[in-house]
């Protein structure tokens, strides 16, 4: 199972939110490239980067600072970058691909502009990843602030038809809360999608990572960890070992 340490960006700074709430933001570093380099040095092969400023529609300078950080992170040796947040145009996909991103996530447009998502998936293939976040079985969009009027299962069921083969699913109620994970929820989403998912939201201990890894890569492709890592609940080396199924 792939272990994705997370770097969430606002104005070029590394932050974590609680349940995606912009007002409940904690800054962990002013140097996201140093954080990414540290992840690589500790053995990570992937990093999950989220451009929260773009997702929230913040001002141009704030978004530009994030773009500069993402471009620099993509230049860190030995690290593959999975990036998302506010990706809503072919031009932005091209830009991120030009930086060297290995996976680019589409979120809001999956439900607001499925036609665009399908064209993008056909054009960019395996480079694109579906990114769906939900609370109480309902999809949330625009930085998780708005309801989409779409049930989670309905949104996930159309992904294969649209051309997607990778999915990050976030359990919003648990994201950034270190409350533990709902393994059954990720199993269910993978079953509906018809392909494995990357689990996001709620990892608080190594046992959470072990529980996801134990499900098998047929259902769980990877897991994203953020706050628990930054708060020192475990080291990245320990998390990577747990993802490999080691004690």
N, C-alpha and C positions, 0 to 999 in steps of 0.2 A: 504494500500500500504506500502511495506517495504521501509524504508528510510535507505540507505547505505551511511554513511559518508566514505570518501575515504582516504586511506593512500597509497600514491605512494612512492616507495622506490628506492633510488640509493645509493649504498654503505652504507646501514643501516641508511640513513637519510630520513626524510619526505620531499618530494619535490612536486612541481606541474610544469607541462610543459604547454606551449601554443601550441595547435594543435599537440601535440605529438612531438614537436621539441626539441631534446636533448640539443640544444644550447640555448634554451630559458627556462632555468630552474631556479626556485626559491626555496631555502631551507627554510622550515618552522620550522623544529625541528631536533635536533640531537638525540632525544629520542622517537622513534616510540611507544614503549611500554607505556610510559607515556601518549602519545596522545590517544592510544587505551583505556587505563584505564579511561582517562577523558571522552571519548565518552560513555563508559559503565556507568560511574557515572552520566552522564547527561540523561541517559535513552535509549541509543541505544541498540538494541538487535543484530544487525549485523554490520559488518565493511567490506568494500571492499578494499582488499590489492592487489597492483600491483607490481610485481618484475620487475621494468624497467631495471635493470642491466642485468637480464637474457634475457629479450625481446630484448635488444640491443646487446647481445653477448659480454658483457664486461668481464674484467679479473676475474680470479678465486677468488681473495681476495674480490673484490667488490661484487661478487655474493654470496660469503660465508657470508659476513656481512648481506646481505638481508635475506638469509636463517635463520640466527640466530635471526634476528628481527621477521621474520614470525613465527618461532617456539615459541618465547616468547609471541607474540601477541595472538597466539592460546591458551596460558595459562591464559589469562585474564578472570577472572570469569564473567559469565553472557553474554559473547560476542561470537556470532557465526561468524566465519571467512569465507569469500568468497575470494579466492585467485587465481590470474592468473599472466601471464607474463612469456613467454619463456617455457611453459610446453609442452615438445615435446617427452616425453618418458614415458613408463609405470613405470620405476624406479622413475622418478620425481613425478608422481602421487602417487605412494606408499609412497614416502618420505613425501609429503605434507599431505597425509591422516594420516600418523603416527604422525605428529605434532598435529593433531586434527582438521584440516580444515574441514568445513562442506560443502563447495562447492569449486570445483576446475575447473578453466576455461581453455578450449582449444581454441586457436585462430588460429594462422598460419597454424597448421596441418589440420584444417578443410578443407582447400582448397588445400594445398600442398600434404597432405597424407590422403585423405578421408578414405582409407582402414584402416589405423591405428586408425583414429578417431572413426570409427564404432566399431572396436574391443574393444577400450577403453570404449566406451559408453556401450557396451554389458557387459563388465566386471565390470564396476564401477557404472553403473546405475545412480540413482538420484544424486550421488556425483558430477558428471560432468556437467558442464555448457558450452554451446557454447558462444564464445566471438567474435563478428564480428564488425569490424570498417570499415567505408566507407566514401569516399568523392566523391561527384558528381556521386553517384550511382555505384561507383566501389570499390571493396574490397581492403583494404590495409593490408599488412602483414609485419612480421619482425619489430615489433615496429612501424608499420604504415609508414615505410620508402619506401616500395616497393609496386608496383602494382601487383595484383595477376592475372590480365587478366580475372577476374571473375566479373560478374555483381552482385550487392547486392542481387537482388531478386532471382537470380539463386542459390547463396550460401545459402540463408535463406530457400528456398523451399526444400532443400535436408536434412535439419536438422532432421526433424521428422523421415525420412527414415533411417537416420544414428543412431537414437535412443535417440536423445536429447529432453528434455522436458523443459529446461530453456535456456534463451538467454539474454546476455547483448549486446545491440546494441549501439555503440558509433558513434555519428555524429562528425567526426573529425574536420570539419570546425568550429564547435562551442566549441570544448573541450578546457577547460581552458581559454576561452575568455569572459565568463560572458555576452554573447550576447543574452541570452534568448533561449528558446527551440522551436523546430518545432514539435508540438504535432501530427500533421497529419502524419509526417514521422514515428513516433513510432506506431501509429495506423496501418499504412500501413504494416510495418514490422511484426507486430503481426498477421495481417490478412494473410500475405504470409506464416509465420511460422506455423500458426494453433494453437499457444499457446501464452500466455502472454509474454511480454518482460520486461527487466529491462532497463530503459532509462538512457543513459549516455551522457553528453556533453552539456554545455551551460547554466546550471541552474545559474541564477544570482539573483533571488529574490524569496520570498515566493510564489508569484503568479504563478511562474513556477511550483513549487511543487504542489500547489493547482490545477493547470490546469491538471497535469498528474493524480493526485488522482481522479479528477472528471471524467476521462475517464472510470474508473472502473477496477477492478482487472481481468476482463475477457480479457483485452488487455494490461494493464500496471501492472505488478507484483510489480515493485519497481522503485526507482530512486536513482541515485548516485550523491552526491554533494561533491565537493572538494574545489576548490579555493574560491568560494563565502563564504563558511563556514570559511575558514582560514583567509579571508580578513575581516571578521566581517560584511558581508552584513546582516546576521541574526544569531541567536544562534541555536545551535543544538536542544534545547528544542522547539523553534519556528518551526524549520523544521519538527521535529517529529509530532508536533501538526498539521501542514499543511498536512502531509502525511496521518494523520488519518481523514482528512476532517474537522478539527476543525478550527474555525476562530481565 
